Amino acid sequence: MTVKTQATAPALTYSKMRGMVAILIAFMKQRRMGLNDFIQKIATNSYACKHPEVQSILNISQPTEPQLINGNPSSPPSPTQQINLGPSSNPHAKPLDFQFLKVIGKGSFGKVLLARHKTEEHFYAVKVLQKKAILKKKEEKHIMSERNVLLKNVKHPFLVGLHYSFQTADKLYFVLDYINGGELFYHLQRERCFLEPRARFYAAEIASALGYLHSLNIVYRDLKPENILLDSQGHIVLTDFGLCKENIEPNGTTSTFCGTPEYLAPEVLHKQPYDRTVDWWCLGAVLYEMLYGLPPFYSRNTAEMYDNILNKPLQLKPNITNSARHLLEGLLQKDRTKRLGAKNDFVEIKHHIFFSPINWDDLISKKLTPPFNPNVSGPNDLQHFDPEFTEEPVPNSIGQSADSILITASVKEAAEAFLGFSYAPPMDSFL
C-alpha cells in the first residue's frame, strides 16, 4: 500500500549547500550579463528549482509580461548560439531565421542586406556588423548608441524602425524596416538638383524627424543625403544613428569631433562645445545641396573646404525665392547662438515663411502627397539601389549561426563590449 504524503522541501545537507553556494557564485559572475537570462539558466537546474529559496527568487524575478516571439515564449539559447544579453535579449532570433537575398548597402563595419524571414515571410533590411572591426576602431559606444536611439524611434513616421536586434559570437544584427525608394543622394545625383517645392517637402519631413529626436534629447550629428532614404511612396526615412549623441538637454552641449566633412558646422571644426543647432546647420547644408546640386562650401580640397566653412560668407545665386534665401541664411549662420533654431529649436524652423505652404499635421500623418513616387513594384524591385551593392554576392558567413565558431578570448571580449545589445519590442509596437 502506497501512502502519499505532502511534499516537503529537501533537507539542506552540506553537499547541497555547496551546490547552492556554487549557484550563487555563478550568479555574481553572471550578473553583468543580465538577470533575466541567468534566471532562464538557473531554471534548468532541477535541484535548484526544488529549493524554496530559489523558487521565491524565480517568482520575484520573472517579468510580469514574458517576451513573445511570433506568439511563443522565448526559449533559452545555447551558449554558442547567443551571447548572454540581459533582460532585453531576444534569444529566439538567429541568422538562420533569414534568407539573405541581396547586399543593399555597405559601411565601415559590415553590410546591409535585403532579407526575408523564413517563417513570417516579411522582408527586412538586416544590418550585419562585424564585432572585430568595431572593437578594432573602438567604436562600440557608437554602435550601442545607435541601438539605444533605434529603440526610441518606433513611433515616428520619418525615422527607420527597429524590429529587433540580436547577436552571435562575432556579429551584431539590426533587423530594420526595409526601405527601397533609394537614397536621397542617389536621386540628387541623377537629377542634379530639385525644384523648390520638392526640396521644401523633403526639408519639412527631415526637420520633423530632427525635431522629434531633439525632443528626446538626442542630437543626430550626421545629416547628409546618404543617410536620407525615400520609402516606396516617396516619403523621407532617416537612417544610421551611429553618431547620435544622447542626453543633450535643450541648453546642453557636447564636444566630440565627428560628422561628414562637407556638412560639418563651424563650431565642430573649431572644436568648440556645440549643441543641437548643429543639426539645423546640417539641414541648411542639405537644403542648399537639394537646390544647387553641391553642399554650400564645397571644395575637392578638404582643407580649403574647412576654411570656406569657417571664413567664407554664404553665397546664394539668384535662382531661388526670397523665403528660401532667408531660410538658408538662418540655418547656415556661422554663429550658432544666432542660428535659426537656437532659441526655440524645431518651433522656429516650423514657423519659417519658407514652410508656410506645409500643413504640419497633415505632413506628420503622411497625408501630403510626395512630389516624387519611386514607383517600385515590390520588395524585389531594387532599381533605386546602387548596382555596386546589389551585384555583390551575399557572403555565406552572414547567415551562419555562431554554433561553428570557436569561443576565443577576443569573442569573450566582444561579449563584454556589447552586453544588452539584443532587443525584442513589445508586441504592439508595430501594430
C-alpha positions as CSV (number, residue, x, y, z in Angstrom):
1,M,0.0,0.0,0.0
2,T,1.4,3.3,-1.0
3,V,0.9,6.3,1.3
4,K,1.1,9.7,-0.3
5,T,2.5,12.4,1.9
6,Q,2.6,16.2,1.3
7,A,5.9,17.1,-0.4
8,T,8.3,19.0,1.8
9,A,11.4,21.0,1.0
10,P,14.5,18.7,0.8
11,A,16.9,18.9,3.8
12,L,19.8,21.3,3.2
13,T,22.8,18.9,3.6
14,Y,26.4,20.0,3.3
15,S,26.7,18.8,-0.3
16,K,23.5,20.6,-1.3
17,M,24.7,23.7,0.5
18,R,27.8,23.6,-1.6
19,G,25.6,23.3,-4.7
20,M,23.7,26.4,-3.6
21,V,27.0,28.3,-3.0
22,A,28.2,27.4,-6.5
23,I,24.9,28.7,-7.9
24,L,25.3,32.0,-6.0
25,I,28.9,32.4,-7.1
26,A,27.8,31.8,-10.7
27,F,25.1,34.4,-10.2
28,M,27.7,37.0,-9.1
29,K,29.8,36.3,-12.1
30,Q,26.9,36.4,-14.5
31,R,25.0,39.4,-13.1
32,R,26.6,41.8,-15.6
33,M,25.3,39.5,-18.3
34,G,21.7,40.0,-17.3
35,L,19.5,38.7,-14.6
36,N,16.7,37.5,-16.9
37,D,19.0,35.3,-18.9
38,F,20.6,33.9,-15.8
39,I,17.2,33.0,-14.4
40,Q,16.5,31.1,-17.5
41,K,19.6,29.1,-17.0
42,I,19.1,28.5,-13.3
43,A,15.6,27.3,-14.1
44,T,17.1,24.3,-16.0
45,N,18.9,23.1,-12.8
46,S,16.5,20.5,-11.4
47,Y,17.8,20.6,-7.8
48,A,17.9,24.4,-7.6
49,C,14.3,24.6,-8.8
50,K,13.1,22.4,-5.9
51,H,14.6,24.6,-3.2
52,P,12.0,27.0,-1.7
53,E,14.5,30.0,-1.6
54,V,15.4,29.6,-5.3
55,Q,11.7,29.3,-6.2
56,S,10.9,32.5,-4.4
57,I,13.7,34.3,-6.3
58,L,12.4,32.9,-9.6
59,N,8.8,34.1,-8.8
60,I,10.0,37.5,-7.9
61,S,12.3,38.0,-10.8
62,Q,10.3,36.7,-13.7
63,P,8.9,39.5,-15.8
64,T,5.1,40.1,-15.5
65,E,4.8,40.1,-19.3
66,P,7.1,37.5,-20.8
67,Q,8.6,38.4,-24.2
68,L,6.9,36.6,-27.0
69,I,8.4,36.0,-30.4
70,N,5.9,35.1,-33.1
71,G,3.4,34.4,-30.2
72,N,5.6,31.8,-28.5
73,P,7.6,32.3,-25.2
74,S,11.3,32.7,-25.8
75,S,13.4,29.6,-25.0
76,P,16.9,29.9,-23.6
77,P,19.7,29.8,-26.2
78,S,22.7,27.6,-26.3
79,P,25.8,29.5,-25.1
80,T,27.5,29.1,-28.5
81,Q,24.5,30.5,-30.4
82,Q,23.9,33.6,-28.3
83,I,25.9,35.7,-26.0
84,N,24.0,36.5,-22.8
85,L,22.5,39.9,-23.4
86,G,20.5,40.9,-20.4
87,P,16.8,41.5,-19.7
88,S,16.1,42.9,-23.2
89,S,17.6,39.9,-25.0
90,N,15.8,38.2,-27.9
91,P,17.3,34.7,-27.6
92,H,14.9,33.2,-30.1
93,A,16.4,35.2,-33.1
94,K,19.2,33.8,-35.1
95,P,20.8,34.3,-38.5
96,L,19.3,31.0,-39.8
97,D,15.8,32.6,-39.4
98,F,16.5,34.7,-42.5
99,Q,17.1,34.1,-46.2
100,F,19.6,36.8,-47.1
101,L,18.9,37.8,-50.7
102,K,20.9,40.9,-51.8
103,V,23.5,43.3,-50.5
104,I,21.8,46.7,-50.5
105,G,24.4,48.8,-48.6
106,K,27.9,48.8,-47.1
107,G,29.7,50.5,-44.3
108,S,32.9,50.5,-42.2
109,F,31.8,47.6,-40.1
110,G,29.6,45.4,-42.3
111,K,26.8,45.3,-44.8
112,V,23.0,45.9,-45.1
113,L,21.1,43.1,-46.7
114,L,17.7,42.5,-48.0
115,A,16.4,39.5,-46.1
116,R,13.2,37.5,-46.0
117,H,12.1,36.0,-42.7
118,K,11.6,32.3,-43.5
119,T,8.5,31.8,-41.3
120,E,6.9,35.3,-41.3
121,E,7.8,35.8,-45.0
122,H,8.3,39.5,-44.2
123,F,11.1,41.5,-45.9
124,Y,13.6,43.4,-43.7
125,A,16.8,45.3,-44.1
126,V,19.2,43.5,-41.9
127,K,22.3,45.4,-40.9
128,V,25.1,43.0,-40.1
129,L,28.2,44.3,-38.3
130,Q,31.5,42.6,-37.6
131,K,32.4,42.9,-33.9
132,K,36.1,42.6,-34.5
133,A,36.1,45.6,-36.8
134,I,34.1,47.7,-34.3
135,L,36.4,46.8,-31.4
136,K,39.5,47.4,-33.5
137,K,38.3,51.0,-34.1
138,K,37.0,51.4,-30.6
139,E,33.5,52.2,-31.9
140,E,31.4,50.0,-29.6
141,K,29.9,53.0,-27.8
142,H,28.6,54.4,-31.1
143,I,27.1,51.1,-32.0
144,M,25.3,50.8,-28.6
145,S,24.2,54.4,-29.0
146,E,22.7,53.6,-32.4
147,R,20.8,50.7,-30.8
148,N,19.6,52.9,-28.0
149,V,18.3,55.6,-30.4
150,L,16.6,53.0,-32.6
151,L,14.7,51.7,-29.5
152,K,13.2,55.2,-29.2
153,N,12.3,55.6,-32.9
154,V,9.4,53.2,-33.4
155,K,6.7,55.9,-33.1
156,H,8.0,58.4,-35.7
157,P,7.0,58.2,-39.4
158,F,10.2,59.6,-40.8
159,L,12.7,57.5,-38.8
160,V,13.6,54.0,-39.7
161,G,12.1,51.4,-37.3
162,L,14.0,48.7,-35.5
163,H,12.0,45.4,-35.2
164,Y,14.6,43.7,-33.1
165,S,18.3,43.2,-32.7
166,F,20.4,40.1,-31.8
167,Q,24.0,39.0,-31.8
168,T,26.1,35.9,-32.4
169,A,29.6,35.4,-31.1
170,D,31.2,37.5,-33.9
171,K,28.4,39.6,-35.4
172,L,25.6,42.1,-34.5
173,Y,22.3,42.1,-36.3
174,F,19.8,45.0,-36.6
175,V,16.5,43.9,-38.1
176,L,15.1,47.1,-39.6
177,D,12.3,48.4,-41.8
178,Y,13.1,47.7,-45.5
179,I,13.0,50.9,-47.4
180,N,13.5,50.6,-51.2
181,G,12.8,54.1,-52.7
182,G,16.5,54.8,-52.8
183,E,18.9,57.3,-51.0
184,L,18.2,61.0,-51.5
185,F,21.9,61.1,-52.6
186,Y,21.1,58.6,-55.4
187,H,18.2,60.7,-56.7
188,L,20.1,64.0,-56.3
189,Q,23.0,62.6,-58.3
190,R,20.6,61.5,-61.0
191,E,18.7,64.8,-61.3
192,R,21.5,67.2,-60.1
193,C,19.1,69.4,-58.1
194,F,15.4,69.6,-57.2
195,L,12.8,72.3,-57.7
196,E,11.9,74.3,-54.6
197,P,8.5,72.6,-53.8
198,R,10.2,69.2,-53.8
199,A,13.1,70.4,-51.7
200,R,10.7,72.0,-49.3
201,F,8.7,68.8,-48.9
202,Y,11.9,66.8,-48.1
203,A,13.3,69.5,-45.8
204,A,10.0,69.6,-43.8
205,E,10.0,65.8,-43.3
206,I,13.7,65.9,-42.3
207,A,13.1,68.8,-39.9
208,S,10.1,66.9,-38.3
209,A,12.4,63.9,-37.7
210,L,15.2,66.1,-36.2
211,G,12.7,67.9,-34.1
212,Y,11.4,64.6,-32.7
213,L,15.0,63.4,-31.9
214,H,15.7,66.7,-30.1
215,S,12.5,66.3,-28.1
216,L,14.1,63.1,-26.8
217,N,17.4,65.0,-26.0
218,I,19.1,63.3,-29.0
219,V,21.4,65.2,-31.4
220,Y,21.7,63.4,-34.7
221,R,25.0,64.9,-35.9
222,D,25.4,63.2,-39.3
223,L,22.6,64.5,-41.6
224,K,23.6,64.0,-45.2
225,P,21.8,62.8,-48.4
226,E,23.3,59.3,-48.0
227,N,21.5,58.9,-44.6
228,I,18.1,60.0,-46.0
229,L,16.1,57.3,-47.8
230,L,12.8,57.5,-49.7
231,D,10.2,54.9,-48.9
232,S,8.1,53.2,-51.6
233,Q,5.6,56.1,-51.7
234,G,8.3,58.8,-51.7
235,H,8.4,59.9,-48.0
236,I,11.6,60.6,-46.2
237,V,13.1,58.0,-43.8
238,L,16.2,59.0,-41.7
239,T,18.6,56.1,-41.1
240,D,22.0,55.4,-39.5
241,F,22.1,56.7,-35.9
242,G,25.7,55.7,-35.1
243,L,26.8,59.3,-34.5
244,C,23.8,60.3,-32.4
245,K,24.5,61.9,-29.0
246,E,22.0,61.1,-26.3
247,N,21.1,63.0,-23.2
248,I,21.7,66.5,-24.6
249,E,19.3,68.8,-22.7
250,P,17.9,71.9,-24.5
251,N,20.8,74.0,-23.3
252,G,23.3,71.2,-23.2
253,T,26.5,70.9,-25.3
254,T,28.9,68.2,-26.4
255,S,32.4,68.4,-28.0
256,T,33.2,65.2,-29.9
257,F,34.6,65.9,-33.3
258,C,32.5,63.8,-35.7
259,G,30.4,64.1,-38.8
260,T,31.0,64.2,-42.6
261,P,33.4,66.8,-43.9
262,E,31.0,68.6,-46.3
263,Y,28.4,69.1,-43.6
264,L,30.4,70.0,-40.5
265,A,29.3,73.1,-38.7
266,P,31.9,75.8,-37.9
267,E,31.7,75.2,-34.1
268,V,32.6,71.5,-34.7
269,L,35.6,72.4,-36.9
270,H,36.7,74.9,-34.2
271,K,36.5,72.0,-31.7
272,Q,34.3,74.2,-29.5
273,P,31.3,72.8,-27.4
274,Y,28.3,72.6,-29.7
275,D,24.6,71.9,-29.2
276,R,21.5,70.7,-31.1
277,T,21.8,73.7,-33.5
278,V,24.5,71.6,-35.2
279,D,21.6,69.6,-36.8
280,W,20.0,72.8,-38.1
281,W,23.3,73.7,-39.8
282,C,23.3,70.3,-41.5
283,L,19.6,70.8,-42.6
284,G,20.7,74.0,-44.2
285,A,23.6,72.3,-46.0
286,V,21.3,69.5,-47.3
287,L,18.6,72.0,-48.4
288,Y,21.3,74.1,-50.2
289,E,22.5,70.9,-51.9
290,M,19.0,70.0,-53.0
291,L,18.5,73.4,-54.5
292,Y,22.0,73.9,-56.0
293,G,23.5,70.4,-56.6
294,L,26.5,70.8,-54.2
295,P,27.0,71.4,-50.5
296,P,27.3,75.1,-49.6
297,F,31.1,75.4,-49.0
298,Y,32.2,72.5,-51.2
299,S,35.8,72.1,-52.4
300,R,37.6,69.0,-53.6
301,N,40.4,70.1,-51.3
302,T,39.2,69.3,-47.8
303,A,41.5,71.9,-46.1
304,E,40.1,74.6,-48.4
305,M,36.6,73.4,-47.8
306,Y,37.1,73.7,-44.0
307,D,38.5,77.2,-44.5
308,N,35.4,78.0,-46.5
309,I,33.0,76.7,-43.8
310,L,34.9,78.8,-41.2
311,N,35.5,82.0,-43.1
312,K,33.8,82.3,-46.4
313,P,30.5,84.2,-46.5
314,L,27.5,82.2,-47.7
315,Q,26.9,82.9,-51.4
316,L,23.4,82.4,-52.8
317,K,22.7,82.5,-56.6
318,P,19.5,84.4,-57.5
319,N,17.6,81.5,-58.8
320,I,15.7,80.8,-55.5
321,T,12.9,82.6,-53.8
322,N,13.4,85.2,-51.1
323,S,11.9,82.8,-48.4
324,A,14.4,80.0,-49.4
325,R,17.2,82.6,-49.3
326,H,16.2,83.8,-45.9
327,L,15.9,80.2,-44.5
328,L,19.3,79.2,-45.8
329,E,20.9,82.3,-44.3
330,G,19.3,81.5,-41.0
331,L,20.3,77.8,-40.9
332,L,23.8,78.4,-42.3
333,Q,24.6,81.1,-39.8
334,K,28.2,80.5,-38.6
335,D,27.5,81.8,-35.1
336,R,25.4,79.0,-33.5
337,T,23.9,81.4,-31.0
338,K,22.3,83.4,-33.8
339,R,21.4,80.4,-36.0
340,L,17.7,79.7,-36.7
341,G,16.6,77.1,-34.1
342,A,18.9,78.5,-31.4
343,K,16.1,79.8,-29.2
344,N,13.1,77.5,-29.8
345,D,14.6,74.7,-31.8
346,F,12.1,73.0,-34.2
347,V,9.4,75.5,-33.5
348,E,11.4,78.2,-35.2
349,I,12.0,76.1,-38.3
350,K,8.4,75.1,-38.5
351,H,7.1,78.7,-38.4
352,H,9.6,80.0,-41.0
353,I,7.9,81.6,-44.1
354,F,9.6,79.1,-46.4
355,F,7.4,76.3,-44.8
356,S,4.1,78.3,-44.9
357,P,2.7,76.0,-47.7
358,I,3.2,73.0,-45.3
359,N,0.3,71.8,-43.1
360,W,2.4,70.1,-40.4
361,D,-0.4,68.0,-39.0
362,D,-1.0,66.5,-42.5
363,L,2.7,66.1,-43.0
364,I,3.2,64.0,-39.9
365,S,0.1,61.9,-40.8
366,K,1.6,61.3,-44.3
367,K,-1.5,62.9,-45.8
368,L,0.6,65.1,-48.1
369,T,1.3,63.5,-51.5
370,P,5.1,63.2,-52.0
371,P,6.4,65.2,-55.1
372,F,8.1,62.1,-56.5
373,N,7.0,58.5,-56.5
374,P,9.8,55.9,-56.7
375,N,7.3,53.5,-58.5
376,V,8.7,50.3,-57.0
377,S,6.8,47.2,-57.9
378,G,7.5,45.3,-54.7
379,P,10.3,44.2,-52.3
380,N,12.3,42.6,-55.0
381,D,12.4,45.8,-57.0
382,L,16.0,47.1,-56.5
383,Q,16.1,49.7,-59.2
384,H,17.0,52.5,-56.8
385,F,19.9,50.7,-55.2
386,D,23.4,51.1,-56.5
387,P,24.4,48.1,-58.6
388,E,27.8,48.3,-56.9
389,F,26.0,46.8,-53.9
390,T,23.3,44.6,-55.4
391,E,25.6,42.8,-57.8
392,E,27.9,41.8,-55.0
393,P,27.5,38.2,-53.8
394,V,26.0,37.7,-50.4
395,P,28.7,36.2,-48.1
396,N,27.9,32.8,-46.8
397,S,29.1,33.8,-43.3
398,I,26.3,36.4,-43.0
399,G,23.7,33.7,-42.4
400,Q,25.8,31.4,-40.3
401,S,24.8,30.8,-36.7
402,A,27.6,31.0,-34.2
403,D,27.4,27.3,-33.4
404,S,30.5,26.6,-35.5
405,I,32.6,29.5,-34.1
406,L,35.2,28.7,-31.5
407,I,34.7,30.8,-28.4
408,T,38.1,32.6,-28.1
409,A,39.4,35.4,-25.9
410,S,38.5,38.0,-28.5
411,V,35.0,36.6,-28.7
412,K,34.7,36.9,-24.9
413,E,35.9,40.5,-25.1
414,A,33.2,41.1,-27.8
415,A,30.6,39.6,-25.5
416,E,31.5,42.1,-22.7
417,A,31.5,45.1,-25.2
418,F,28.0,44.5,-26.5
419,L,26.1,43.4,-23.4
420,G,22.4,44.3,-23.7
421,F,22.6,44.8,-27.5
422,S,19.7,42.5,-28.2
423,Y,16.2,43.9,-28.2
424,A,12.7,42.5,-28.7
425,P,9.8,45.0,-28.9
426,P,6.5,44.9,-27.0
427,M,4.0,43.0,-29.2
428,D,2.0,46.2,-30.1
429,S,5.0,48.3,-31.2
430,F,4.4,47.9,-34.9
431,L,0.6,47.4,-34.9
